[in-house]
């Protein structure tokens, strides 16, 4: 709801179910106010989330920055709430946005500030209708994250080591469960 507030340009959102929860005790940015429409009731509010940047990966895009994203998830809200949007896409082609399936959504290019093609760009996560999650690579990351030395080695191998996205893919595809 806070992301919806950011996308709508309002400063906060009412969030049901927070009053009496532990979240109210640990989040000093959440507040309880009188309901302006029913003064006998109180409502919890959370500040809007309006990121400076959003990084999203699209199923496909056209050269004008129009994106096709999965209909599920909050990417569309994130895009609308963010000041700057950088998108990658499995493919960028002139006819990429001509058709939509029932589980896809069009995001107009007016929301996109930069676009780059990045096949397999969601790896190690899944990309709807393109490839599944690479569970083995996610396990490798989780195992490495347990101590600073192994995490640094992971970063050297998969983040800092490859010269570019293509080099990263060469490194992970032999071990990935992706096509």
Buried (B, 14 or more C-beta within 10 A) or exposed (E): BBBBBBBBEEEBBBBEEBBEEEBBEEBEEBBEEEEEEEEEEEBBBBBBBBBEEBEBBBBBBBEBBBBBBBBEEEBBBBBBBBEEBBBBBBBBEEEBBEEEEEEBBEBEBEBBBEBEBBBBBBBBEBBBEBBEBBEEBEEBBEEBEEEEEEBEEBEEBBEEEBEEBEEBBEBBBEEBEBE
